[in-house]
Amino acid sequence: MNLIQGYDPDTLRELVDPRECLTRLAEIENQRSLPVLLERVWLLKVLDRLDEALELADETVRQARMAGTRKDLLRARVLHATVLQNRGAHAAAAQELATCANEAEGQGWAGIAAFAHQHHGKNAYEARDFEQARESFKRSLFLRRAAGADDSDLEKALRAIEAAERRSVATADMLV
């Protein structure tokens, strides 16, 4: 089920229908599998219920550490970092996302590394470090291509690079 309707061109955050997200959250509320916990964290995050999202993200990381694979743990840590980002803890999110991206690349998991780099770029973008955002988005694009991503995923990465470049130019123009 894809609840993402698009991305805000200014913030790069997901655009969702809150009613659909609430309905889905109610459907999976009592399920405890790791994939469902990850989905619940994401739903709480996009609904801006960040305290609940952080608490559940912490639990999800613990569960992945105890019962999941290394890939599961990386996915849980990336999602946890995105909750930190949405709470405004950009430095903590950047550190966690960079660590996850490096670990995934070291293991040869291009898809997970691309996912971590994309979110690292979004975090940098939100923190107004547009050069870092652009570099992270470019790395994500390279890794997505290497992983054989479909055109829509590549397009998302290209749009993010363009947004970071626009913001970088606009910021430089304001300083002149």
MDAnalysis code that builds the backbone (N, CA, C; Angstrom):
import MDAnalysis as mda
import numpy as np

u = mda.Universe.empty(528, n_residues=176, atom_resindex=np.repeat(np.arange(176), 3), trajectory=True)
u.add_TopologyAttr("name", ["N", "CA", "C"] * 176)
u.add_TopologyAttr("resid", np.arange(1, 177))
u.add_TopologyAttr("resname", ["MET", "ASN", "LEU", "ILE", "GLN", "GLY", "TYR", "ASP", "PRO", "ASP", "THR", "LEU", "ARG", "GLU", "LEU", "VAL", "ASP", "PRO", "ARG", "GLU", "CYS", "LEU", "THR", "ARG", "LEU", "ALA", "GLU", "ILE", "GLU", "ASN", "GLN", "ARG", "SER", "LEU", "PRO", "VAL", "LEU", "LEU", "GLU", "ARG", "VAL", "TRP", "LEU", "LEU", "LYS", "VAL", "LEU", "ASP", "ARG", "LEU", "ASP", "GLU", "ALA", "LEU", "GLU", "LEU", "ALA", "ASP", "GLU", "THR", "VAL", "ARG", "GLN", "ALA", "ARG", "MET", "ALA", "GLY", "THR", "ARG", "LYS", "ASP", "LEU", "LEU", "ARG", "ALA", "ARG", "VAL", "LEU", "HIS", "ALA", "THR", "VAL", "LEU", "GLN", "ASN", "ARG", "GLY", "ALA", "HIS", "ALA", "ALA", "ALA", "ALA", "GLN", "GLU", "LEU", "ALA", "THR", "CYS", "ALA", "ASN", "GLU", "ALA", "GLU", "GLY", "GLN", "GLY", "TRP", "ALA", "GLY", "ILE", "ALA", "ALA", "PHE", "ALA", "HIS", "GLN", "HIS", "HIS", "GLY", "LYS", "ASN", "ALA", "TYR", "GLU", "ALA", "ARG", "ASP", "PHE", "GLU", "GLN", "ALA", "ARG", "GLU", "SER", "PHE", "LYS", "ARG", "SER", "LEU", "PHE", "LEU", "ARG", "ARG", "ALA", "ALA", "GLY", "ALA", "ASP", "ASP", "SER", "ASP", "LEU", "GLU", "LYS", "ALA", "LEU", "ARG", "ALA", "ILE", "GLU", "ALA", "ALA", "GLU", "ARG", "ARG", "SER", "VAL", "ALA", "THR", "ALA", "ASP", "MET", "LEU", "VAL"])
u.atoms.positions = np.array([
    [0.845, -1.177, 0.000],
    [0.000, 0.000, 0.000],
    [0.888, 1.238, 0.000],
    [0.718, 2.094, -0.994],
    [1.516, 3.309, -1.078],
    [0.645, 4.505, -0.691],
    [0.926, 5.062, 0.447],
    [0.158, 6.193, 0.947],
    [0.762, 7.533, 0.561],
    [1.934, 7.508, -0.042],
    [2.604, 8.753, -0.439],
    [1.985, 9.252, -1.745],
    [1.473, 10.480, -1.703],
    [0.831, 11.070, -2.875],
    [1.774, 11.968, -3.657],
    [2.930, 12.229, -3.094],
    [3.910, 13.094, -3.725],
    [4.825, 13.647, -2.653],
    [5.604, 14.656, -3.040],
    [6.559, 15.262, -2.111],
    [6.425, 16.774, -2.191],
    [6.476, 17.416, -1.044],
    [6.418, 18.865, -0.997],
    [7.673, 19.423, -1.665],
    [7.538, 20.298, -2.659],
    [8.721, 20.792, -3.380],
    [9.630, 21.677, -2.527],
    [9.110, 22.245, -1.448],
    [9.934, 23.106, -0.594],
    [10.609, 22.353, 0.539],
    [9.900, 21.396, 1.129],
    [10.466, 20.675, 2.281],
    [10.979, 19.292, 1.919],
    [10.561, 18.763, 0.796],
    [10.870, 17.415, 0.319],
    [10.227, 16.323, 1.182],
    [9.334, 16.709, 2.078],
    [8.637, 15.727, 2.917],
    [7.489, 15.087, 2.132],
    [7.118, 13.885, 2.576],
    [6.042, 13.145, 1.942],
    [4.714, 13.881, 2.099],
    [3.910, 13.842, 1.052],
    [2.546, 14.347, 1.105],
    [1.626, 13.137, 1.197],
    [0.775, 13.133, 2.207],
    [-0.117, 12.007, 2.444],
    [-1.510, 12.518, 2.761],
    [-2.495, 11.645, 2.652],
    [-3.845, 11.939, 3.100],
    [-3.936, 11.459, 4.546],
    [-4.073, 12.368, 5.494],
    [-4.093, 11.962, 6.900],
    [-5.178, 10.939, 7.228],
    [-6.340, 11.041, 6.593],
    [-7.415, 10.064, 6.860],
    [-6.990, 8.660, 6.457],
    [-6.358, 8.537, 5.294],
    [-5.890, 7.227, 4.849],
    [-4.833, 6.679, 5.811],
    [-3.955, 7.553, 6.278],
    [-2.912, 7.125, 7.220],
    [-3.512, 6.685, 8.544],
    [-4.502, 7.414, 9.032],
    [-5.167, 7.036, 10.284],
    [-5.906, 5.710, 10.135],
    [-6.538, 5.516, 8.981],
    [-7.234, 4.257, 8.722],
    [-6.247, 3.097, 8.726],
    [-5.140, 3.274, 8.046],
    [-4.122, 2.216, 7.984],
    [-3.531, 1.957, 9.373],
    [-3.280, 3.011, 10.127],
    [-2.749, 2.869, 11.479],
    [-3.707, 2.048, 12.345],
    [-4.998, 2.313, 12.231],
    [-5.993, 1.552, 12.994],
    [-6.010, 0.085, 12.564],
    [-5.822, -0.172, 11.266],
    [-5.831, -1.550, 10.753],
    [-4.697, -2.385, 11.338],
    [-3.552, -1.771, 11.558],
    [-2.366, -2.541, 11.976],
    [-1.975, -2.295, 13.430],
    [-2.819, -1.615, 14.160],
    [-2.501, -1.163, 15.515],
    [-2.012, -2.268, 16.445],
    [-2.593, -3.443, 16.368],
    [-2.261, -4.508, 17.318],
    [-1.257, -5.519, 16.783],
    [-0.762, -5.324, 15.587],
    [0.201, -6.264, 15.013],
    [1.605, -5.939, 15.502],
    [2.450, -6.968, 15.663],
    [3.758, -6.769, 16.289],
    [4.942, -7.206, 15.419],
    [4.714, -7.585, 14.172],
    [5.845, -7.996, 13.342],
    [6.725, -6.786, 13.054],
    [7.983, -7.028, 12.768],
    [8.911, -5.933, 12.515],
    [8.479, -5.055, 11.332],
    [8.076, -5.646, 10.195],
    [7.629, -4.780, 9.090],
    [6.439, -3.891, 9.480],
    [5.529, -4.427, 10.276],
    [4.378, -3.640, 10.700],
    [4.803, -2.550, 11.683],
    [5.729, -2.864, 12.581],
    [6.223, -1.834, 13.502],
    [6.880, -0.693, 12.725],
    [7.660, -1.033, 11.710],
    [8.291, -0.002, 10.877],
    [7.226, 0.861, 10.197],
    [6.198, 0.215, 9.683],
    [5.121, 0.967, 9.028],
    [4.408, 1.868, 10.035],
    [4.159, 1.368, 11.231],
    [3.496, 2.182, 12.260],
    [4.343, 3.404, 12.617],
    [5.666, 3.220, 12.734],
    [6.541, 4.365, 13.019],
    [6.401, 5.399, 11.913],
    [6.465, 4.951, 10.675],
    [6.365, 5.872, 9.545],
    [5.017, 6.607, 9.558],
    [3.938, 5.873, 9.805],
    [2.617, 6.500, 9.842],
    [2.532, 7.555, 10.939],
    [3.026, 7.232, 12.120],
    [3.025, 8.202, 13.215],
    [3.864, 9.425, 12.854],
    [4.981, 9.180, 12.168],
    [5.854, 10.294, 11.764],
    [5.144, 11.222, 10.789],
    [4.533, 10.678, 9.739],
    [3.901, 11.542, 8.743],
    [2.632, 12.195, 9.285],
    [2.066, 11.626, 10.348],
    [0.912, 12.241, 11.006],
    [1.345, 13.275, 12.041],
    [2.656, 13.482, 12.156],
    [3.248, 14.450, 13.079],
    [2.975, 14.113, 14.546],
    [2.855, 12.832, 14.830],
    [2.723, 12.347, 16.203],
    [4.113, 11.869, 16.632],
    [5.009, 12.830, 16.754],
    [6.439, 12.537, 16.854],
    [6.858, 11.902, 18.170],
    [6.209, 12.228, 19.269],
    [6.562, 11.583, 20.540],
    [6.247, 10.091, 20.484],
    [5.069, 9.760, 19.963],
    [4.693, 8.354, 19.813],
    [5.620, 7.661, 18.809],
    [5.926, 8.352, 17.730],
    [6.793, 7.779, 16.699],
    [8.170, 7.469, 17.258],
    [8.717, 8.388, 18.061],
    [10.045, 8.164, 18.624],
    [10.043, 6.991, 19.597],
    [9.045, 6.918, 20.435],
    [8.951, 5.806, 21.384],
    [8.870, 4.467, 20.650],
    [8.024, 4.402, 19.626],
    [7.883, 3.171, 18.863],
    [9.136, 2.891, 18.031],
    [9.788, 3.929, 17.520],
    [11.031, 3.745, 16.760],
    [12.113, 3.145, 17.650],
    [12.205, 3.610, 18.892],
    [13.168, 3.029, 19.839],
    [12.884, 1.541, 20.050],
    [11.607, 1.214, 20.240],
    [11.210, -0.181, 20.430],
    [11.521, -1.018, 19.186],
    [11.282, -0.445, 18.024],
    [11.519, -1.152, 16.764],
    [13.005, -1.442, 16.567],
    [13.860, -0.484, 16.901],
    [15.306, -0.709, 16.812],
    [15.707, -1.837, 17.766],
    [15.163, -1.822, 18.975],
    [15.479, -2.899, 19.942],
    [15.042, -4.258, 19.410],
    [13.829, -4.319, 18.858],
    [13.336, -5.589, 18.325],
    [14.187, -6.049, 17.149],
    [14.549, -5.140, 16.270],
    [15.388, -5.513, 15.120],
    [16.747, -6.010, 15.589],
    [17.276, -5.393, 16.626],
    [18.573, -5.795, 17.166],
    [18.505, -7.220, 17.733],
    [17.392, -7.541, 18.382],
    [17.256, -8.848, 19.038],
    [16.815, -9.949, 18.084],
    [15.905, -9.638, 17.166],
    [15.290, -10.711, 16.391],
    [15.380, -10.539, 14.879],
    [15.930, -9.442, 14.421],
    [15.963, -9.195, 12.987],
    [17.337, -9.461, 12.389],
    [17.446, -9.185, 11.111],
    [18.718, -9.301, 10.407],
    [19.448, -7.964, 10.496],
    [20.672, -7.931, 10.025],
    [21.414, -6.660, 10.001],
    [20.727, -5.655, 9.083],
    [20.156, -6.136, 7.999],
    [19.418, -5.244, 7.100],
    [18.201, -4.663, 7.807],
    [17.482, -5.507, 8.556],
    [16.328, -5.020, 9.318],
    [16.747, -3.928, 10.295],
    [17.868, -4.161, 10.952],
    [18.350, -3.188, 11.929],
    [18.700, -1.862, 11.260],
    [19.342, -1.928, 10.105],
    [19.669, -0.691, 9.387],
    [18.411, 0.063, 8.985],
    [17.417, -0.656, 8.477],
    [16.160, 0.002, 8.097],
    [15.512, 0.670, 9.314],
    [15.508, -0.028, 10.431],
    [14.912, 0.522, 11.654],
    [15.680, 1.754, 12.132],
    [17.005, 1.714, 12.037],
    [17.817, 2.852, 12.466],
    [17.617, 4.055, 11.547],
    [17.488, 3.818, 10.247],
    [17.231, 4.923, 9.313],
    [15.883, 5.566, 9.642],
    [14.870, 4.742, 9.860],
    [13.559, 5.283, 10.187],
    [13.601, 6.047, 11.511],
    [14.309, 5.520, 12.483],
    [14.480, 6.202, 13.772],
    [15.120, 7.574, 13.542],
    [16.123, 7.629, 12.697],
    [16.800, 8.895, 12.406],
    [15.862, 9.892, 11.729],
    [14.951, 9.406, 10.889],
    [14.021, 10.330, 10.239],
    [13.040, 10.934, 11.249],
    [12.727, 10.173, 12.286],
    [11.880, 10.733, 13.350],
    [12.660, 11.824, 14.090],
    [13.934, 11.541, 14.372],
    [14.774, 12.570, 15.004],
    [14.810, 13.825, 14.146],
    [14.968, 13.646, 12.842],
    [14.989, 14.781, 11.913],
    [13.700, 15.590, 12.022],
    [12.573, 14.913, 11.990],
    [11.298, 15.621, 12.060],
    [11.111, 16.336, 13.389],
    [11.790, 15.870, 14.416],
    [11.743, 16.535, 15.728],
    [12.738, 17.690, 15.804],
    [13.541, 17.873, 14.736],
    [14.495, 18.977, 14.700],
    [15.873, 18.634, 15.228],
    [16.128, 17.371, 15.534],
    [17.440, 16.932, 16.029],
    [18.311, 16.558, 14.831],
    [18.665, 17.569, 14.042],
    [19.353, 17.327, 12.773],
    [20.750, 16.735, 12.946],
    [21.489, 17.159, 13.946],
    [22.846, 16.631, 14.142],
    [22.803, 15.146, 14.490],
    [21.919, 14.755, 15.382],
    [21.799, 13.341, 15.760],
    [21.331, 12.508, 14.574],
    [20.367, 13.040, 13.819],
    [19.872, 12.325, 12.642],
    [20.980, 12.169, 11.604],
    [21.750, 13.235, 11.366],
    [22.834, 13.182, 10.376],
    [23.859, 12.119, 10.748],
    [24.228, 12.074, 12.008],
    [25.222, 11.092, 12.455],
    [24.704, 9.668, 12.256],
    [23.464, 9.417, 12.657],
    [22.901, 8.071, 12.528],
    [22.752, 7.672, 11.061],
    [22.286, 8.604, 10.235],
    [22.101, 8.290, 8.814],
    [23.432, 8.045, 8.113],
    [24.456, 8.832, 8.445],
    [25.776, 8.616, 7.843],
    [26.341, 7.260, 8.257],
    [26.163, 6.903, 9.513],
    [26.649, 5.603, 9.995],
    [25.928, 4.469, 9.269],
    [24.616, 4.588, 9.132],
    [23.843, 3.552, 8.436],
    [24.245, 3.449, 6.966],
    [24.417, 4.588, 6.311],
    [24.813, 4.586, 4.899],
    [26.174, 3.920, 4.724],
    [27.118, 4.273, 5.580],
    [28.456, 3.674, 5.488],
    [28.426, 2.174, 5.734],
    [27.666, 1.747, 6.731],
    [27.583, 0.317, 7.018],
    [26.946, -0.445, 5.865],
    [25.869, 0.105, 5.305],
    [25.198, -0.552, 4.185],
    [26.107, -0.628, 2.963],
    [26.829, 0.457, 2.687],
    [27.763, 0.427, 1.551],
    [28.870, -0.588, 1.793],
    [29.364, -0.647, 3.023],
    [30.414, -1.606, 3.358],
    [29.974, -3.047, 3.170],
    [28.689, -3.301, 3.352],
    [28.147, -4.648, 3.167],
    [27.735, -4.912, 1.719],
    [27.772, -3.869, 0.885],
    [27.364, -4.031, -0.510],
    [25.857, -3.998, -0.693],
    [25.135, -3.415, 0.260],
    [23.680, -3.320, 0.183],
    [23.303, -1.966, -0.408],
    [23.393, -1.864, -1.715],
    [23.205, -0.583, -2.406],
    [21.827, 0.019, -2.159],
    [20.790, -0.800, -2.129],
    [19.437, -0.281, -1.919],
    [19.277, 0.396, -0.566],
    [19.772, -0.252, 0.480],
    [19.672, 0.324, 1.819],
    [20.583, 1.542, 1.940],
    [21.761, 1.464, 1.347],
    [22.679, 2.606, 1.374],
    [22.047, 3.809, 0.660],
    [21.398, 3.569, -0.483],
    [20.733, 4.653, -1.212],
    [19.626, 5.265, -0.365],
    [18.868, 4.422, 0.310],
    [17.796, 4.867, 1.200],
    [18.365, 5.754, 2.308],
    [19.456, 5.335, 2.921],
    [20.080, 6.107, 3.999],
    [20.647, 7.427, 3.475],
    [21.295, 7.387, 2.316],
    [21.835, 8.626, 1.729],
    [20.711, 9.600, 1.355],
    [19.606, 9.083, 0.830],
    [18.484, 9.948, 0.475],
    [17.973, 10.680, 1.718],
    [17.834, 9.934, 2.814],
    [17.348, 10.568, 4.044],
    [18.408, 11.472, 4.668],
    [19.666, 11.126, 4.493],
    [20.749, 12.004, 4.958],
    [20.659, 13.334, 4.204],
    [20.383, 13.251, 2.912],
    [20.211, 14.464, 2.115],
    [19.002, 15.276, 2.545],
    [17.894, 14.599, 2.826],
    [16.697, 15.311, 3.274],
    [16.955, 16.006, 4.616],
    [17.679, 15.334, 5.487],
    [18.008, 15.929, 6.781],
    [18.890, 17.167, 6.587],
    [19.907, 17.052, 5.739],
    [20.785, 18.190, 5.471],
    [20.008, 19.330, 4.816],
    [19.125, 18.997, 3.906],
    [18.288, 19.995, 3.228],
    [17.460, 20.765, 4.248],
    [16.841, 20.027, 5.147],
    [16.016, 20.662, 6.170],
    [16.855, 21.513, 7.127],
    [18.104, 21.102, 7.344],
    [19.014, 21.857, 8.208],
    [19.689, 23.009, 7.444],
    [19.301, 23.178, 6.177],
    [19.791, 24.256, 5.308],
    [21.256, 24.100, 4.899],
    [21.753, 22.876, 4.918],
    [23.087, 22.577, 4.404],
    [22.889, 21.982, 3.009],
    [22.652, 22.870, 2.051],
    [22.239, 22.445, 0.727],
    [23.351, 21.756, -0.059],
    [24.597, 22.106, 0.210],
    [25.714, 21.424, -0.462],
    [25.779, 19.958, -0.015],
    [25.677, 19.732, 1.296],
    [25.677, 18.360, 1.807],
    [24.463, 17.597, 1.292],
    [23.325, 18.273, 1.254],
    [22.110, 17.632, 0.747],
    [22.320, 17.165, -0.686],
    [22.859, 18.052, -1.512],
    [23.088, 17.697, -2.920],
    [24.028, 16.513, -3.050],
    [25.112, 16.509, -2.269],
    [26.066, 15.391, -2.323],
    [25.414, 14.086, -1.894],
    [24.610, 14.124, -0.851],
    [23.931, 12.910, -0.384],
    [22.926, 12.420, -1.419],
    [22.184, 13.356, -2.018],
    [21.222, 12.961, -3.047],
    [21.929, 12.363, -4.261],
    [23.069, 12.928, -4.639],
    [23.832, 12.379, -5.772],
    [24.315, 10.966, -5.463],
    [24.787, 10.761, -4.245],
    [25.249, 9.426, -3.854],
    [24.080, 8.443, -3.883],
    [22.927, 8.898, -3.430],
    [21.735, 8.058, -3.465],
    [21.379, 7.679, -4.905],
    [21.439, 8.661, -5.789],
    [21.136, 8.401, -7.198],
    [22.101, 7.366, -7.773],
    [23.389, 7.532, -7.511],
    [24.389, 6.583, -8.006],
    [24.092, 5.172, -7.489],
    [23.803, 5.052, -6.211],
    [23.542, 3.740, -5.612],
    [22.232, 3.142, -6.121],
    [21.236, 3.985, -6.324],
    [19.963, 3.480, -6.858],
    [20.170, 2.915, -8.263],
    [20.955, 3.629, -9.056],
    [21.251, 3.113, -10.406],
    [21.970, 1.774, -10.317],
    [22.948, 1.690, -9.420],
    [23.703, 0.446, -9.250],
    [22.811, -0.702, -8.786],
    [21.782, -0.378, -8.015],
    [20.873, -1.400, -7.501],
    [19.765, -1.746, -8.498],
    [19.738, -1.040, -9.635],
    [18.724, -1.323, -10.651],
    [17.358, -0.768, -10.324],
    [17.320, 0.384, -9.657],
    [16.048, 1.006, -9.271],
    [15.234, 1.377, -10.506],
    [13.927, 1.450, -10.309],
    [13.064, 1.831, -11.423],
    [13.135, 3.341, -11.661],
    [12.585, 3.753, -12.776],
    [12.676, 5.160, -13.185],
    [12.051, 6.119, -12.181],
    [10.973, 5.713, -11.521],
    [10.325, 6.627, -10.569],
    [11.233, 6.909, -9.370],
    [11.977, 5.902, -8.916],
    [12.917, 6.124, -7.815],
    [14.072, 7.017, -8.250],
    [14.549, 6.813, -9.465],
    [15.623, 7.665, -9.983],
    [15.130, 9.100, -10.152],
    [13.883, 9.252, -10.588],
    [13.302, 10.586, -10.765],
    [13.208, 11.324, -9.436],
    [12.823, 10.617, -8.372],
    [12.753, 11.237, -7.041],
    [14.118, 11.774, -6.627],
    [15.151, 10.983, -6.863],
    [16.508, 11.406, -6.495],
    [16.926, 12.611, -7.334],
    [16.614, 12.607, -8.620],
    [16.958, 13.742, -9.486],
    [16.230, 15.012, -9.056],
    [14.965, 14.892, -8.686],
    [14.211, 16.061, -8.224],
    [14.803, 16.613, -6.930],
    [15.253, 15.730, -6.057],
    [15.864, 16.176, -4.800],
    [17.171, 16.915, -5.073],
    [17.971, 16.404, -6.020],
    [19.223, 17.077, -6.383],
    [18.917, 18.476, -6.919],
    [17.925, 18.565, -7.805],
    [17.550, 19.868, -8.367],
    [17.081, 20.832, -7.285],
    [16.295, 20.342, -6.340],
    [15.803, 21.199, -5.252],
    [16.966, 21.726, -4.421],
    [17.925, 20.862, -4.115],
    [19.092, 21.282, -3.322],
    [19.921, 22.302, -4.099],
    [20.074, 22.092, -5.401],
    [20.830, 23.045, -6.214],
    [20.127, 24.396, -6.273],
    [18.799, 24.388, -6.429],
    [18.036, 25.648, -6.439],
    [18.205, 26.394, -5.122],
    [18.076, 25.667, -4.024],
    [18.201, 26.297, -2.708],
    [19.615, 26.805, -2.469],
    [20.597, 26.057, -2.932],
    [21.983, 26.460, -2.766],
    [22.250, 27.762, -3.516],
    [21.765, 27.867, -4.729],
    [21.930, 29.072, -5.552],
    [21.181, 30.235, -4.909],
    [19.942, 29.995, -4.472],
    [19.138, 31.056, -3.856],
    [19.800, 31.565, -2.588],
    [20.358, 30.674, -1.803],
    [21.045, 31.077, -0.562],
    [22.297, 31.883, -0.887],
    [23.043, 31.462, -1.893],
    [24.248, 32.194, -2.297],
    [23.886, 33.581, -2.812],
    [22.785, 33.679, -3.561],
    [22.342, 34.976, -4.076],
    [21.958, 35.927, -2.940],
    [21.373, 35.400, -1.881],
    [20.975, 36.243, -0.752],
    [22.178, 36.752, 0.010],
    [23.284, 36.038, -0.037],
    [24.486, 36.440, 0.676],
    [25.284, 37.494, -0.073],
    [25.000, 37.644, -1.374],
    [25.742, 38.611, -2.196],
    [25.152, 39.979, -2.079],
])
